[in-house]
């Protein structure tokens, strides 16, 4: 199965394990399913469930409540939609996300620091490629890895260029694709970074800051991952924005009309 090209993110309300959890888990599952359906109806071919509202995050979320909640939400979304499903557990819980994805029927995960050490507001994000591989081996899993390089809200503790990090993700980390982002949520990367990553041998996603107005600046990307632009004032997926985005993304990717 090829990787999805246009991926929408459902930013879940605070989950069990978060200091801001409301105590009403059933409403969180309903939120996840409803917003995933809105993305599918708009034409997205991939969806990521993300615990975006659990901030402040830990460098690695290992709380059993959070992992269990993500697994239940992912399973219910998997039953509700037919497009590919991904899991991202912030900040850098790749092994936990791999387990959730494998057992819920999701097909890919996003990992903030697969094969580089990153200084972040949450602390040091340490590489998790080996632990993900161990989870995959134990579960006989074929879940694919979308690996951030020089991830947003982070500062790599090395001087290696993007391309070298991406090559390590491919050769040593088991990544299926890499994700390039701007410095912060909602900010796009520099279009020149796509050219820098072109020789790394992996598909490249633009993972932050895209809107229908700037997508054409990123021609050459394999795909787009978008969350912030799609939301309404309540943090839900706006169906109109979602449809407009898909039309613009298909054009930028040369896919024609859906």
C-alpha positions as CSV (number, residue, x, y, z in Angstrom):
1,X,0.0,0.0,0.0
2,X,1.4,3.4,-1.0
3,X,1.6,6.2,1.5
4,X,-1.3,8.8,1.5
5,X,-0.6,12.1,-0.3
6,X,-3.0,14.5,1.5
7,X,-3.1,13.9,5.3
8,X,-5.4,15.8,7.7
9,X,-4.7,15.9,11.4
10,X,-7.4,15.5,14.1
11,X,-6.1,17.4,17.2
12,X,-7.8,15.4,20.0
13,X,-9.0,17.1,23.1
14,X,-6.9,16.5,26.3
15,X,-6.7,12.8,26.8
16,X,-6.6,10.7,30.0
17,X,-3.2,11.2,31.5
18,X,-3.1,14.9,30.6
19,X,-3.5,17.4,33.5
20,X,-6.3,19.0,31.5
21,X,-8.4,15.9,30.9
22,X,-12.1,16.7,31.3
23,X,-13.1,13.2,32.6
24,X,-15.5,12.6,29.7
25,X,-13.7,10.1,27.5
26,X,-16.7,9.1,25.4
27,X,-16.9,12.7,24.1
28,X,-13.3,12.5,23.0
29,X,-14.0,9.3,21.0
30,X,-17.0,11.0,19.4
31,X,-14.9,14.0,18.5
32,X,-12.3,11.7,16.9
33,X,-14.8,9.8,14.8
34,X,-16.8,12.9,13.7
35,X,-13.7,14.9,12.6
36,X,-12.1,11.9,10.9
37,X,-15.3,11.5,8.9
38,X,-15.2,15.2,7.9
39,X,-11.7,14.7,6.6
40,X,-12.6,11.6,4.6
41,X,-15.7,13.4,3.2
42,X,-13.5,16.3,2.1
43,X,-11.3,14.0,0.1
44,X,-8.3,13.4,2.4
45,X,-6.6,10.0,1.7
46,X,-4.9,10.0,5.1
47,X,-5.7,11.0,8.7
48,X,-3.5,11.3,11.7
49,X,-4.8,11.2,15.3
50,X,-2.7,13.4,17.5
51,X,-2.8,14.3,21.2
52,X,-2.1,17.9,20.4
53,X,-4.0,19.3,23.3
54,X,-2.2,17.3,26.0
55,X,0.4,20.1,26.3
56,X,2.5,20.5,28.3
57,X,4.0,17.3,27.0
58,X,6.6,14.9,28.4
59,X,9.6,14.1,26.2
60,X,8.1,10.6,26.0
61,X,4.5,9.9,26.9
62,X,4.4,6.5,28.6
63,X,1.3,7.1,30.7
64,X,-0.8,3.9,30.5
65,X,-4.0,6.1,30.4
66,X,-2.8,8.1,27.4
67,X,-1.7,5.0,25.4
68,X,-5.0,3.2,26.2
69,X,-7.0,6.2,25.2
70,X,-5.2,6.6,21.9
71,X,-5.6,2.9,21.1
72,X,-9.4,3.1,21.7
73,X,-9.8,6.3,19.7
74,X,-7.8,4.9,16.9
75,X,-9.7,1.7,16.8
76,X,-13.1,3.5,16.7
77,X,-11.8,5.8,13.9
78,X,-10.5,2.8,12.0
79,X,-14.0,1.3,12.0
80,X,-15.6,4.6,10.9
81,X,-13.4,5.6,7.9
82,X,-11.8,3.8,5.0
83,X,-8.8,6.0,4.3
84,X,-5.4,5.3,5.8
85,X,-5.0,6.1,9.5
86,X,-1.9,7.3,11.3
87,X,-1.0,7.9,14.9
88,X,1.2,10.6,16.5
89,X,1.8,10.6,20.3
90,X,3.6,13.7,21.3
91,X,6.2,14.5,22.0
92,X,8.3,11.6,20.8
93,X,6.4,8.4,21.7
94,X,7.2,6.5,18.5
95,X,7.3,3.0,20.1
96,X,4.0,3.6,21.8
97,X,2.4,5.0,18.6
98,X,3.7,1.9,16.7
99,X,2.0,-0.4,19.2
100,X,-1.3,1.6,19.0
101,X,-1.2,1.7,15.2
102,X,-0.4,-2.0,14.8
103,X,-3.2,-3.2,17.1
104,X,-5.8,-0.7,16.0
105,X,-5.5,-1.2,12.3
106,X,-3.7,2.1,11.5
107,X,-1.1,2.0,8.8
108,X,1.5,4.6,9.7
109,X,3.0,6.8,12.5
110,X,4.6,10.1,12.7
111,X,7.8,10.4,14.8
112,X,9.4,13.7,15.9
113,X,12.9,12.4,16.5
114,X,13.6,9.0,14.9
115,X,17.3,9.2,14.5
116,X,18.6,12.5,15.9
117,X,18.8,14.1,19.4
118,X,16.6,17.2,19.6
119,X,16.5,19.9,22.3
120,X,12.8,20.9,22.8
121,X,10.7,22.8,25.4
122,X,9.8,19.4,26.9
123,X,13.5,18.4,27.3
124,X,15.7,16.2,25.2
125,X,14.0,14.1,22.5
126,X,16.2,11.0,22.0
127,X,16.2,8.7,19.0
128,X,13.6,5.9,19.1
129,X,14.3,4.0,15.9
130,X,15.5,0.8,17.7
131,X,12.6,0.7,20.1
132,X,10.1,1.1,17.2
133,X,11.8,-1.7,15.3
134,X,11.5,-3.9,18.4
135,X,7.8,-3.2,18.7
136,X,7.3,-4.0,15.0
137,X,9.2,-7.3,15.4
138,X,7.2,-8.4,18.4
139,X,3.8,-7.5,16.8
140,X,4.8,-8.7,13.3
141,X,3.9,-5.2,12.2
142,X,4.3,-3.4,8.8
143,X,3.3,0.0,10.2
144,X,5.2,2.7,8.2
145,X,7.2,5.5,9.8
146,X,7.0,9.2,8.8
147,X,10.0,10.7,10.4
148,X,10.4,14.4,11.1
149,X,13.8,15.9,10.3
150,X,14.8,19.1,12.3
151,X,11.3,18.9,13.8
152,X,9.4,22.1,14.7
153,X,9.6,23.4,18.3
154,X,13.0,21.7,18.4
155,X,16.7,22.4,17.9
156,X,18.9,19.5,16.7
157,X,22.0,19.0,18.9
158,X,24.2,18.5,15.9
159,X,25.4,20.3,12.8
160,X,24.2,17.9,10.2
161,X,22.2,19.1,7.3
162,X,18.7,18.0,6.6
163,X,19.7,15.6,3.9
164,X,22.2,13.7,6.1
165,X,19.5,13.3,8.8
166,X,17.0,12.0,6.2
167,X,19.6,9.6,4.8
168,X,20.1,8.2,8.4
169,X,16.4,7.9,8.8
170,X,16.2,5.8,5.6
171,X,19.3,3.7,6.1
172,X,19.4,3.3,9.9
173,X,16.0,4.3,11.2
174,X,13.6,2.3,9.0
175,X,11.7,5.4,7.8
176,X,9.3,5.2,4.9
177,X,9.2,9.0,4.4
178,X,10.5,12.2,6.0
179,X,8.6,15.3,7.2
180,X,9.9,18.8,6.9
181,X,8.3,21.6,8.9
182,X,8.7,25.3,9.9
183,X,10.1,26.4,13.2
184,X,6.7,26.4,15.0
185,X,3.2,25.0,14.6
186,X,1.4,26.9,11.8
187,X,4.7,28.1,10.1
188,X,5.8,26.6,6.8
189,X,9.3,25.4,6.0
190,X,11.4,27.1,3.4
191,X,10.6,25.7,-0.1
192,X,14.3,25.3,-0.7
193,X,14.4,22.5,1.9
194,X,12.5,20.3,-0.5
195,X,15.4,20.5,-3.0
196,X,17.8,19.7,-0.2
197,X,15.9,16.6,0.7
198,X,15.3,15.4,-2.8
199,X,18.4,13.3,-2.9
200,X,17.8,11.4,0.3
201,X,15.8,8.7,-1.4
202,X,12.6,9.1,0.6
203,X,9.2,10.7,-0.1
204,X,9.1,14.2,1.5
205,X,6.0,15.6,3.3
206,X,5.5,19.2,4.1
207,X,4.3,18.9,7.7
208,X,3.4,22.4,8.9
209,X,2.1,25.8,7.8
210,X,0.5,24.9,4.5
211,X,-2.6,26.7,3.3
212,X,-4.4,26.7,-0.1
213,X,-2.5,29.9,-0.9
214,X,1.0,28.6,-0.4
215,X,0.8,25.0,-1.5
216,X,2.2,25.7,-5.0
217,X,5.4,26.9,-3.4
218,X,6.0,23.3,-2.4
219,X,5.8,21.6,-5.8
220,X,8.0,18.5,-5.6
221,X,6.7,17.4,-2.2
222,X,5.3,13.9,-2.1
223,X,2.5,15.0,0.1
224,X,1.1,17.4,2.8
225,X,0.2,17.0,6.4
226,X,-2.2,19.7,7.7
227,X,-3.9,20.4,11.0
228,X,-4.0,24.0,12.1
229,X,-5.5,25.5,8.9
230,X,-8.4,23.1,8.9
231,X,-9.8,24.0,12.3
232,X,-12.7,26.2,13.3
233,X,-12.9,28.3,16.4
234,X,-13.8,25.2,18.5
235,X,-10.9,23.1,17.2
236,X,-13.0,21.0,15.0
237,X,-12.5,20.3,11.3
238,X,-14.2,22.9,9.2
239,X,-15.7,21.0,6.2
240,X,-15.5,24.0,3.9
241,X,-11.9,24.7,4.7
242,X,-11.1,21.0,4.3
243,X,-12.6,20.7,0.8
244,X,-10.9,23.9,-0.4
245,X,-7.6,22.6,0.9
246,X,-7.9,19.2,-0.8
247,X,-8.7,20.9,-4.1
248,X,-5.6,23.1,-3.8
249,X,-3.4,20.2,-2.7
250,X,-4.4,17.9,-5.5
251,X,-3.5,20.7,-7.9
252,X,-0.1,21.3,-6.3
253,X,0.6,17.6,-6.4
254,X,-0.5,17.2,-10.0
255,X,-3.3,14.7,-9.0
256,X,-6.1,16.5,-10.9
257,X,-9.6,16.7,-9.5
258,X,-10.8,14.0,-7.2
